[in-house]
Amino acid sequence: MTVREKYEDAKKQIALRSTSAERISFMRAFLALHGDELSEEQTKDWKNKLALFEEQGAQHEKA
């Protein structure tokens, strides 16, 4: 499986996670395992999404 295929598959897997905490955990694990294989654009996109999920999780906890 190519890096691009892994990246696209991982994005689909994130969509299946039901909570922000699960999404965050999955994304951190993926970055730890494959972050060095991603392009700069993919890494930036991934980190932006991770920050968004972290923000959503924090807002959900406050509610």
PQR file with spaces between the fields and no chain letter, atoms N, CA, C, O and H, PARSE charges and radii, in Angstrom:
ATOM       1  N    MET     1       0.849   -1.170    0.000 -0.4000 1.5000
ATOM       2  CA   MET     1       0.000    0.000    0.000 -0.0000 2.0000
ATOM       3  C    MET     1       0.898    1.237    0.000  0.5500 1.7000
ATOM       4  O    MET     1       1.830    1.336    0.798 -0.5500 1.4000
ATOM       5  N    THR     2       0.614    2.167   -0.888 -0.4000 1.5000
ATOM       6  CA   THR     2       1.416    3.386   -0.966 -0.0000 2.0000
ATOM       7  C    THR     2       1.063    4.325    0.190  0.5500 1.7000
ATOM       8  O    THR     2       0.050    4.147    0.867 -0.5500 1.4000
ATOM       9  H    THR     2      -0.143    2.087   -1.536  0.4000 1.0000
ATOM      10  N    VAL     3       1.903    5.306    0.396 -0.4000 1.5000
ATOM      11  CA   VAL     3       1.653    6.294    1.444 -0.0000 2.0000
ATOM      12  C    VAL     3       0.338    7.013    1.177  0.5500 1.7000
ATOM      13  O    VAL     3      -0.451    7.243    2.094 -0.5500 1.4000
ATOM      14  H    VAL     3       2.726    5.451   -0.154  0.4000 1.0000
ATOM      15  N    ARG     4       0.108    7.362   -0.070 -0.4000 1.5000
ATOM      16  CA   ARG     4      -1.144    8.058   -0.429 -0.0000 2.0000
ATOM      17  C    ARG     4      -2.354    7.183   -0.104  0.5500 1.7000
ATOM      18  O    ARG     4      -3.353    7.678    0.418 -0.5500 1.4000
ATOM      19  H    ARG     4       0.748    7.175   -0.816  0.4000 1.0000
ATOM      20  N    GLU     5      -2.271    5.897   -0.407 -0.4000 1.5000
ATOM      21  CA   GLU     5      -3.371    4.975   -0.106 -0.0000 2.0000
ATOM      22  C    GLU     5      -3.582    4.855    1.401  0.5500 1.7000
ATOM      23  O    GLU     5      -4.720    4.820    1.871 -0.5500 1.4000
ATOM      24  H    GLU     5      -1.460    5.495   -0.831  0.4000 1.0000
ATOM      25  N    LYS     6      -2.484    4.792    2.157 -0.4000 1.5000
ATOM      26  CA   LYS     6      -2.591    4.738    3.620 -0.0000 2.0000
ATOM      27  C    LYS     6      -3.269    6.000    4.152  0.5500 1.7000
ATOM      28  O    LYS     6      -4.124    5.935    5.036 -0.5500 1.4000
ATOM      29  H    LYS     6      -1.560    4.821    1.775  0.4000 1.0000
ATOM      30  N    TYR     7      -2.874    7.143    3.601 -0.4000 1.5000
ATOM      31  CA   TYR     7      -3.431    8.431    4.016 -0.0000 2.0000
ATOM      32  C    TYR     7      -4.927    8.486    3.734  0.5500 1.7000
ATOM      33  O    TYR     7      -5.707    8.870    4.605 -0.5500 1.4000
ATOM      34  H    TYR     7      -2.180    7.196    2.883  0.4000 1.0000
ATOM      35  N    GLU     8      -5.330    8.107    2.534 -0.4000 1.5000
ATOM      36  CA   GLU     8      -6.750    8.128    2.167 -0.0000 2.0000
ATOM      37  C    GLU     8      -7.546    7.132    3.003  0.5500 1.7000
ATOM      38  O    GLU     8      -8.661    7.434    3.430 -0.5500 1.4000
ATOM      39  H    GLU     8      -4.695    7.795    1.827  0.4000 1.0000
ATOM      40  N    ASP     9      -6.986    5.955    3.239 -0.4000 1.5000
ATOM      41  CA   ASP     9      -7.659    4.957    4.071 -0.0000 2.0000
ATOM      42  C    ASP     9      -7.814    5.464    5.500  0.5500 1.7000
ATOM      43  O    ASP     9      -8.855    5.266    6.125 -0.5500 1.4000
ATOM      44  H    ASP     9      -6.081    5.710    2.892  0.4000 1.0000
ATOM      45  N    ALA    10      -6.785    6.112    6.008 -0.4000 1.5000
ATOM      46  CA   ALA    10      -6.842    6.644    7.370 -0.0000 2.0000
ATOM      47  C    ALA    10      -7.919    7.718    7.494  0.5500 1.7000
ATOM      48  O    ALA    10      -8.609    7.785    8.511 -0.5500 1.4000
ATOM      49  H    ALA    10      -5.939    6.274    5.499  0.4000 1.0000
ATOM      50  N    LYS    11      -8.069    8.555    6.472 -0.4000 1.5000
ATOM      51  CA   LYS    11      -9.120    9.578    6.510 -0.0000 2.0000
ATOM      52  C    LYS    11     -10.498    8.927    6.593  0.5500 1.7000
ATOM      53  O    LYS    11     -11.380    9.425    7.292 -0.5500 1.4000
ATOM      54  H    LYS    11      -7.509    8.500    5.646  0.4000 1.0000
ATOM      55  N    LYS    12     -10.680    7.834    5.892 -0.4000 1.5000
ATOM      56  CA   LYS    12     -11.957    7.108    5.957 -0.0000 2.0000
ATOM      57  C    LYS    12     -12.157    6.513    7.346  0.5500 1.7000
ATOM      58  O    LYS    12     -13.266    6.529    7.879 -0.5500 1.4000
ATOM      59  H    LYS    12      -9.963    7.430    5.325  0.4000 1.0000
ATOM      60  N    GLN    13     -11.087    5.991    7.925 -0.4000 1.5000
ATOM      61  CA   GLN    13     -11.174    5.400    9.262 -0.0000 2.0000
ATOM      62  C    GLN    13     -11.553    6.446   10.307  0.5500 1.7000
ATOM      63  O    GLN    13     -12.294    6.149   11.244 -0.5500 1.4000
ATOM      64  H    GLN    13     -10.186    5.979    7.492  0.4000 1.0000
ATOM      65  N    ILE    14     -11.054    7.653   10.150 -0.4000 1.5000
ATOM      66  CA   ILE    14     -11.384    8.733   11.084 -0.0000 2.0000
ATOM      67  C    ILE    14     -12.876    9.026   11.044  0.5500 1.7000
ATOM      68  O    ILE    14     -13.501    9.249   12.081 -0.5500 1.4000
ATOM      69  H    ILE    14     -10.452    7.894    9.389  0.4000 1.0000
ATOM      70  N    ALA    15     -13.437    9.024    9.854 -0.4000 1.5000
ATOM      71  CA   ALA    15     -14.868    9.303    9.707 -0.0000 2.0000
ATOM      72  C    ALA    15     -15.715    8.274   10.442  0.5500 1.7000
ATOM      73  O    ALA    15     -16.840    8.573   10.842 -0.5500 1.4000
ATOM      74  H    ALA    15     -12.929    8.842    9.012  0.4000 1.0000
ATOM      75  N    LEU    16     -15.194    7.076   10.623 -0.4000 1.5000
ATOM      76  CA   LEU    16     -15.943    6.013   11.296 -0.0000 2.0000
ATOM      77  C    LEU    16     -15.886    6.122   12.820  0.5500 1.7000
ATOM      78  O    LEU    16     -16.687    5.497   13.516 -0.5500 1.4000
ATOM      79  H    LEU    16     -14.280    6.833   10.298  0.4000 1.0000
ATOM      80  N    ARG    17     -14.950    6.906   13.337 -0.4000 1.5000
ATOM      81  CA   ARG    17     -14.818    7.061   14.789 -0.0000 2.0000
ATOM      82  C    ARG    17     -15.976    7.905   15.301  0.5500 1.7000
ATOM      83  O    ARG    17     -16.336    8.912   14.693 -0.5500 1.4000
ATOM      84  H    ARG    17     -14.300    7.413   12.772  0.4000 1.0000
ATOM      85  N    SER    18     -16.556    7.489   16.422 -0.4000 1.5000
ATOM      86  CA   SER    18     -17.775    8.149   16.886 -0.0000 2.0000
ATOM      87  C    SER    18     -17.536    9.354   17.789  0.5500 1.7000
ATOM      88  O    SER    18     -18.410   10.213   17.903 -0.5500 1.4000
ATOM      89  H    SER    18     -16.263    6.670   16.916  0.4000 1.0000
ATOM      90  N    THR    19     -16.396    9.436   18.421 -0.4000 1.5000
ATOM      91  CA   THR    19     -16.154   10.561   19.320 -0.0000 2.0000
ATOM      92  C    THR    19     -14.883   11.310   18.923  0.5500 1.7000
ATOM      93  O    THR    19     -14.008   10.771   18.244 -0.5500 1.4000
ATOM      94  H    THR    19     -15.686    8.738   18.328  0.4000 1.0000
ATOM      95  N    SER    20     -14.807   12.542   19.354 -0.4000 1.5000
ATOM      96  CA   SER    20     -13.606   13.338   19.085 -0.0000 2.0000
ATOM      97  C    SER    20     -12.378   12.685   19.698  0.5500 1.7000
ATOM      98  O    SER    20     -11.303   12.691   19.098 -0.5500 1.4000
ATOM      99  H    SER    20     -15.517   12.980   19.905  0.4000 1.0000
ATOM     100  N    ALA    21     -12.533   12.123   20.885 -0.4000 1.5000
ATOM     101  CA   ALA    21     -11.396   11.481   21.549 -0.0000 2.0000
ATOM     102  C    ALA    21     -10.867   10.310   20.724  0.5500 1.7000
ATOM     103  O    ALA    21      -9.655   10.120   20.623 -0.5500 1.4000
ATOM     104  H    ALA    21     -13.406   12.118   21.372  0.4000 1.0000
ATOM     105  N    GLU    22     -11.768    9.526   20.133 -0.4000 1.5000
ATOM     106  CA   GLU    22     -11.343    8.405   19.293 -0.0000 2.0000
ATOM     107  C    GLU    22     -10.644    8.907   18.032  0.5500 1.7000
ATOM     108  O    GLU    22      -9.640    8.338   17.602 -0.5500 1.4000
ATOM     109  H    GLU    22     -12.752    9.680   20.215  0.4000 1.0000
ATOM     110  N    ARG    23     -11.174    9.966   17.448 -0.4000 1.5000
ATOM     111  CA   ARG    23     -10.560   10.535   16.245 -0.0000 2.0000
ATOM     112  C    ARG    23      -9.160   11.059   16.559  0.5500 1.7000
ATOM     113  O    ARG    23      -8.207   10.815   15.818 -0.5500 1.4000
ATOM     114  H    ARG    23     -11.990   10.429   17.797  0.4000 1.0000
ATOM     115  N    ILE    24      -9.059   11.781   17.667 -0.4000 1.5000
ATOM     116  CA   ILE    24      -7.773   12.349   18.076 -0.0000 2.0000
ATOM     117  C    ILE    24      -6.757   11.243   18.324  0.5500 1.7000
ATOM     118  O    ILE    24      -5.618   11.331   17.865 -0.5500 1.4000
ATOM     119  H    ILE    24      -9.834   11.979   18.269  0.4000 1.0000
ATOM     120  N    SER    25      -7.156   10.219   19.037 -0.4000 1.5000
ATOM     121  CA   SER    25      -6.262    9.103   19.331 -0.0000 2.0000
ATOM     122  C    SER    25      -5.786    8.428   18.049  0.5500 1.7000
ATOM     123  O    SER    25      -4.598    8.140   17.900 -0.5500 1.4000
ATOM     124  H    SER    25      -8.081   10.148   19.410  0.4000 1.0000
ATOM     125  N    PHE    26      -6.707    8.175   17.128 -0.4000 1.5000
ATOM     126  CA   PHE    26      -6.361    7.535   15.865 -0.0000 2.0000
ATOM     127  C    PHE    26      -5.395    8.404   15.066  0.5500 1.7000
ATOM     128  O    PHE    26      -4.411    7.907   14.517 -0.5500 1.4000
ATOM     129  H    PHE    26      -7.672    8.408   17.249  0.4000 1.0000
ATOM     130  N    MET    27      -5.680    9.701   15.005 -0.4000 1.5000
ATOM     131  CA   MET    27      -4.834   10.601   14.230 -0.0000 2.0000
ATOM     132  C    MET    27      -3.429   10.704   14.816  0.5500 1.7000
ATOM     133  O    MET    27      -2.447   10.723   14.074 -0.5500 1.4000
ATOM     134  H    MET    27      -6.479   10.104   15.451  0.4000 1.0000
ATOM     135  N    ARG    28      -3.331   10.770   16.123 -0.4000 1.5000
ATOM     136  CA   ARG    28      -2.010   10.831   16.761 -0.0000 2.0000
ATOM     137  C    ARG    28      -1.220    9.560   16.482  0.5500 1.7000
ATOM     138  O    ARG    28      -0.025    9.612   16.191 -0.5500 1.4000
ATOM     139  H    ARG    28      -4.129   10.754   16.726  0.4000 1.0000
ATOM     140  N    ALA    29      -1.898    8.417   16.572 -0.4000 1.5000
ATOM     141  CA   ALA    29      -1.226    7.145   16.302 -0.0000 2.0000
ATOM     142  C    ALA    29      -0.761    7.080   14.849  0.5500 1.7000
ATOM     143  O    ALA    29       0.353    6.638   14.567 -0.5500 1.4000
ATOM     144  H    ALA    29      -2.868    8.375   16.808  0.4000 1.0000
ATOM     145  N    PHE    30      -1.616    7.521   13.931 -0.4000 1.5000
ATOM     146  CA   PHE    30      -1.245    7.499   12.517 -0.0000 2.0000
ATOM     147  C    PHE    30      -0.045    8.404   12.259  0.5500 1.7000
ATOM     148  O    PHE    30       0.885    8.022   11.549 -0.5500 1.4000
ATOM     149  H    PHE    30      -2.521    7.880   14.160  0.4000 1.0000
ATOM     150  N    LEU    31      -0.067    9.598   12.836 -0.4000 1.5000
ATOM     151  CA   LEU    31       1.067   10.514   12.655 -0.0000 2.0000
ATOM     152  C    LEU    31       2.349    9.929   13.232  0.5500 1.7000
ATOM     153  O    LEU    31       3.420   10.079   12.645 -0.5500 1.4000
ATOM     154  H    LEU    31      -0.823    9.908   13.413  0.4000 1.0000
ATOM     155  N    ALA    32       2.243    9.265   14.373 -0.4000 1.5000
ATOM     156  CA   ALA    32       3.423    8.663   14.986 -0.0000 2.0000
ATOM     157  C    ALA    32       3.998    7.556   14.100  0.5500 1.7000
ATOM     158  O    ALA    32       5.215    7.408   13.987 -0.5500 1.4000
ATOM     159  H    ALA    32       1.372    9.143   14.850  0.4000 1.0000
ATOM     160  N    LEU    33       3.119    6.791   13.480 -0.4000 1.5000
ATOM     161  CA   LEU    33       3.568    5.671   12.652 -0.0000 2.0000
ATOM     162  C    LEU    33       3.981    6.087   11.241  0.5500 1.7000
ATOM     163  O    LEU    33       4.947    5.551   10.699 -0.5500 1.4000
ATOM     164  H    LEU    33       2.130    6.911   13.571  0.4000 1.0000
ATOM     165  N    HIS    34       3.272    7.021   10.652 -0.4000 1.5000
ATOM     166  CA   HIS    34       3.467    7.325    9.237 -0.0000 2.0000
ATOM     167  C    HIS    34       3.768    8.792    8.942  0.5500 1.7000
ATOM     168  O    HIS    34       3.884    9.172    7.777 -0.5500 1.4000
ATOM     169  H    HIS    34       2.487    7.457   11.092  0.4000 1.0000
ATOM     170  N    GLY    35       3.896    9.610    9.962 -0.4000 1.5000
ATOM     171  CA   GLY    35       4.105   11.037    9.746 -0.0000 2.0000
ATOM     172  C    GLY    35       5.307   11.366    8.887  0.5500 1.7000
ATOM     173  O    GLY    35       5.266   12.309    8.097 -0.5500 1.4000
ATOM     174  H    GLY    35       3.802    9.301   10.908  0.4000 1.0000
ATOM     175  N    ASP    36       6.380   10.599    9.029 -0.4000 1.5000
ATOM     176  CA   ASP    36       7.583   10.869    8.244 -0.0000 2.0000
ATOM     177  C    ASP    36       7.426   10.488    6.776  0.5500 1.7000
ATOM     178  O    ASP    36       8.247   10.877    5.945 -0.5500 1.4000
ATOM     179  H    ASP    36       6.414    9.832    9.670  0.4000 1.0000
ATOM     180  N    GLU    37       6.380    9.729    6.449 -0.4000 1.5000
ATOM     181  CA   GLU    37       6.135    9.315    5.066 -0.0000 2.0000
ATOM     182  C    GLU    37       5.217   10.285    4.320  0.5500 1.7000
ATOM     183  O    GLU    37       5.129   10.235    3.093 -0.5500 1.4000
ATOM     184  H    GLU    37       5.713    9.412    7.124  0.4000 1.0000
ATOM     185  N    LEU    38       4.538   11.162    5.053 -0.4000 1.5000
ATOM     186  CA   LEU    38       3.569   12.066    4.443 -0.0000 2.0000
ATOM     187  C    LEU    38       4.255   13.272    3.817  0.5500 1.7000
ATOM     188  O    LEU    38       5.348   13.666    4.225 -0.5500 1.4000
ATOM     189  H    LEU    38       4.610   11.202    6.050  0.4000 1.0000
ATOM     190  N    SER    39       3.599   13.847    2.823 -0.4000 1.5000
ATOM     191  CA   SER    39       4.104   15.083    2.230 -0.0000 2.0000
ATOM     192  C    SER    39       3.858   16.225    3.217  0.5500 1.7000
ATOM     193  O    SER    39       3.113   16.069    4.184 -0.5500 1.4000
ATOM     194  H    SER    39       2.712   13.527    2.491  0.4000 1.0000
ATOM     195  N    GLU    40       4.482   17.360    2.967 -0.4000 1.5000
ATOM     196  CA   GLU    40       4.270   18.523    3.836 -0.0000 2.0000
ATOM     197  C    GLU    40       2.803   18.931    3.833  0.5500 1.7000
ATOM     198  O    GLU    40       2.249   19.286    4.874 -0.5500 1.4000
ATOM     199  H    GLU    40       5.087   17.487    2.181  0.4000 1.0000
ATOM     200  N    GLU    41       2.177   18.882    2.665 -0.4000 1.5000
ATOM     201  CA   GLU    41       0.766   19.254    2.542 -0.0000 2.0000
ATOM     202  C    GLU    41      -0.125   18.300    3.347  0.5500 1.7000
ATOM     203  O    GLU    41      -1.045   18.738    4.038 -0.5500 1.4000
ATOM     204  H    GLU    41       2.626   18.594    1.819  0.4000 1.0000
ATOM     205  N    GLN    42       0.151   17.013    3.255 -0.4000 1.5000
ATOM     206  CA   GLN    42      -0.633   16.031    4.000 -0.0000 2.0000
ATOM     207  C    GLN    42      -0.445   16.210    5.501  0.5500 1.7000
ATOM     208  O    GLN    42      -1.409   16.146    6.264 -0.5500 1.4000
ATOM     209  H    GLN    42       0.899   16.658    2.694  0.4000 1.0000
ATOM     210  N    THR    43       0.787   16.434    5.921 -0.4000 1.5000
ATOM     211  CA   THR    43       1.067   16.626    7.344 -0.0000 2.0000
ATOM     212  C    THR    43       0.362   17.872    7.864  0.5500 1.7000
ATOM     213  O    THR    43      -0.224   17.850    8.947 -0.5500 1.4000
ATOM     214  H    THR    43       1.570   16.486    5.302  0.4000 1.0000
ATOM     215  N    LYS    44       0.417   18.951    7.100 -0.4000 1.5000
ATOM     216  CA   LYS    44      -0.253   20.193    7.500 -0.0000 2.0000
ATOM     217  C    LYS    44      -1.756   19.977    7.597  0.5500 1.7000
ATOM     218  O    LYS    44      -2.382   20.411    8.564 -0.5500 1.4000
ATOM     219  H    LYS    44       0.893   18.968    6.221  0.4000 1.0000
ATOM     220  N    ASP    45      -2.341   19.313    6.608 -0.4000 1.5000
ATOM     221  CA   ASP    45      -3.773   19.009    6.604 -0.0000 2.0000
ATOM     222  C    ASP    45      -4.142   18.169    7.825  0.5500 1.7000
ATOM     223  O    ASP    45      -5.138   18.433    8.498 -0.5500 1.4000
ATOM     224  H    ASP    45      -1.832   18.961    5.822  0.4000 1.0000
ATOM     225  N    TRP    46      -3.333   17.168    8.093 -0.4000 1.5000
ATOM     226  CA   TRP    46      -3.584   16.262    9.217 -0.0000 2.0000
ATOM     227  C    TRP    46      -3.538   17.021   10.539  0.5500 1.7000
ATOM     228  O    TRP    46      -4.407   16.838   11.391 -0.5500 1.4000
ATOM     229  H    TRP    46      -2.524   16.954    7.546  0.4000 1.0000
ATOM     230  N    LYS    47      -2.537   17.863   10.711 -0.4000 1.5000
ATOM     231  CA   LYS    47      -2.399   18.621   11.956 -0.0000 2.0000
ATOM     232  C    LYS    47      -3.524   19.641   12.124  0.5500 1.7000
ATOM     233  O    LYS    47      -3.977   19.883   13.243 -0.5500 1.4000
ATOM     234  H    LYS    47      -1.831   18.012   10.019  0.4000 1.0000
ATOM     235  N    ASN    48      -3.975   20.236   11.025 -0.4000 1.5000
ATOM     236  CA   ASN    48      -5.112   21.161   11.103 -0.0000 2.0000
ATOM     237  C    ASN    48      -6.375   20.428   11.534  0.5500 1.7000
ATOM     238  O    ASN    48      -7.132   20.926   12.367 -0.5500 1.4000
ATOM     239  H    ASN    48      -3.607   20.039   10.117  0.4000 1.0000
ATOM     240  N    LYS    49      -6.601   19.255   10.973 -0.4000 1.5000
ATOM     241  CA   LYS    49      -7.772   18.461   11.352 -0.0000 2.0000
ATOM     242  C    LYS    49      -7.671   18.010   12.802  0.5500 1.7000
ATOM     243  O    LYS    49      -8.667   18.012   13.525 -0.5500 1.4000
ATOM     244  H    LYS    49      -5.985   18.851   10.296  0.4000 1.0000
ATOM     245  N    LEU    50      -6.488   17.629   13.224 -0.4000 1.5000
ATOM     246  CA   LEU    50      -6.278   17.216   14.604 -0.0000 2.0000
ATOM     247  C    LEU    50      -6.605   18.364   15.554  0.5500 1.7000
ATOM     248  O    LEU    50      -7.267   18.156   16.570 -0.5500 1.4000
ATOM     249  H    LEU    50      -5.679   17.628   12.636  0.4000 1.0000
ATOM     250  N    ALA    51      -6.151   19.561   15.235 -0.4000 1.5000
ATOM     251  CA   ALA    51      -6.445   20.733   16.067 -0.0000 2.0000
ATOM     252  C    ALA    51      -7.945   20.997   16.111  0.5500 1.7000
ATOM     253  O    ALA    51      -8.482   21.350   17.161 -0.5500 1.4000
ATOM     254  H    ALA    51      -5.613   19.730   14.409  0.4000 1.0000
ATOM     255  N    LEU    52      -8.620   20.830   14.988 -0.4000 1.5000
ATOM     256  CA   LEU    52     -10.067   21.024   14.936 -0.0000 2.0000
ATOM     257  C    LEU    52     -10.783   20.014   15.828  0.5500 1.7000
ATOM     258  O    LEU    52     -11.680   20.384   16.586 -0.5500 1.4000
ATOM     259  H    LEU    52      -8.184   20.543   14.135  0.4000 1.0000
ATOM     260  N    PHE    53     -10.396   18.750   15.744 -0.4000 1.5000
ATOM     261  CA   PHE    53     -11.026   17.726   16.578 -0.0000 2.0000
ATOM     262  C    PHE    53     -10.752   17.971   18.061  0.5500 1.7000
ATOM     263  O    PHE    53     -11.622   17.742   18.902 -0.5500 1.4000
ATOM     264  H    PHE    53      -9.667   18.449   15.128  0.4000 1.0000
ATOM     265  N    GLU    54      -9.542   18.438   18.379 -0.4000 1.5000
ATOM     266  CA   GLU    54      -9.224   18.747   19.773 -0.0000 2.0000
ATOM     267  C    GLU    54     -10.098   19.893   20.272  0.5500 1.7000
ATOM     268  O    GLU    54     -10.586   19.862   21.402 -0.5500 1.4000
ATOM     269  H    GLU    54      -8.836   18.624   17.695  0.4000 1.0000
ATOM     270  N    GLU    55     -10.292   20.902   19.431 -0.4000 1.5000
ATOM     271  CA   GLU    55     -11.144   22.039   19.795 -0.0000 2.0000
ATOM     272  C    GLU    55     -12.591   21.588   19.978  0.5500 1.7000
ATOM     273  O    GLU    55     -13.256   21.995   20.931 -0.5500 1.4000
ATOM     274  H    GLU    55      -9.896   20.927   18.513  0.4000 1.0000
ATOM     275  N    GLN    56     -13.074   20.753   19.072 -0.4000 1.5000
ATOM     276  CA   GLN    56     -14.443   20.245   19.176 -0.0000 2.0000
ATOM     277  C    GLN    56     -14.616   19.417   20.448  0.5500 1.7000
ATOM     278  O    GLN    56     -15.642   19.511   21.121 -0.5500 1.4000
ATOM     279  H    GLN    56     -12.534   20.423   18.298  0.4000 1.0000
ATOM     280  N    GLY    57     -13.618   18.615   20.769 -0.4000 1.5000
ATOM     281  CA   GLY    57     -13.678   17.803   21.981 -0.0000 2.0000
ATOM     282  C    GLY    57     -13.733   18.668   23.226  0.5500 1.7000
ATOM     283  O    GLY    57     -14.478   18.372   24.160 -0.5500 1.4000
ATOM     284  H    GLY    57     -12.785   18.539   20.222  0.4000 1.0000
ATOM     285  N    ALA    58     -12.946   19.736   23.243 -0.4000 1.5000
ATOM     286  CA   ALA    58     -12.937   20.646   24.390 -0.0000 2.0000
ATOM     287  C    ALA    58     -14.280   21.352   24.525  0.5500 1.7000
ATOM     288  O    ALA    58     -14.778   21.530   25.637 -0.5500 1.4000
ATOM     289  H    ALA    58     -12.341   19.976   22.485  0.4000 1.0000
ATOM     290  N    GLN    59     -14.867   21.753   23.407 -0.4000 1.5000
ATOM     291  CA   GLN    59     -16.175   22.408   23.445 -0.0000 2.0000
ATOM     292  C    GLN    59     -17.255   21.440   23.912  0.5500 1.7000
ATOM     293  O    GLN    59     -18.165   21.821   24.648 -0.5500 1.4000
ATOM     294  H    GLN    59     -14.463   21.608   22.504  0.4000 1.0000
ATOM     295  N    HIS    60     -17.149   20.204   23.486 -0.4000 1.5000
ATOM     296  CA   HIS    60     -18.135   19.196   23.873 -0.0000 2.0000
ATOM     297  C    HIS    60     -18.072   18.922   25.376  0.5500 1.7000
ATOM     298  O    HIS    60     -19.100   18.726   26.024 -0.5500 1.4000
ATOM     299  H    HIS    60     -16.409   19.894   22.888  0.4000 1.0000
ATOM     300  N    GLU    61     -16.851   18.912   25.923 -0.4000 1.5000
ATOM     301  CA   GLU    61     -16.686   18.672   27.357 -0.0000 2.0000
ATOM     302  C    GLU    61     -17.286   19.805   28.178  0.5500 1.7000
ATOM     303  O    GLU    61     -17.798   19.573   29.274 -0.5500 1.4000
ATOM     304  H    GLU    61     -16.016   19.071   25.396  0.4000 1.0000
ATOM     305  N    LYS    62     -17.228   21.034   27.657 -0.4000 1.5000
ATOM     306  CA   LYS    62     -17.778   22.185   28.370 -0.0000 2.0000
ATOM     307  C    LYS    62     -19.299   22.177   28.363  0.5500 1.7000
ATOM     308  O    LYS    62     -19.933   22.709   29.274 -0.5500 1.4000
ATOM     309  H    LYS    62     -16.813   21.223   26.768  0.4000 1.0000
ATOM     310  N    ALA    63     -19.880   21.574   27.336 -0.4000 1.5000
ATOM     311  CA   ALA    63     -21.351   21.576   27.191 -0.0000 2.0000
ATOM     312  C    ALA    63     -22.037   20.639   28.144  0.5500 1.7000
ATOM     313  O    ALA    63     -23.264   20.538   28.134 -0.5500 1.4000
ATOM     314  H    ALA    63     -19.364   21.142   26.596  0.4000 1.0000
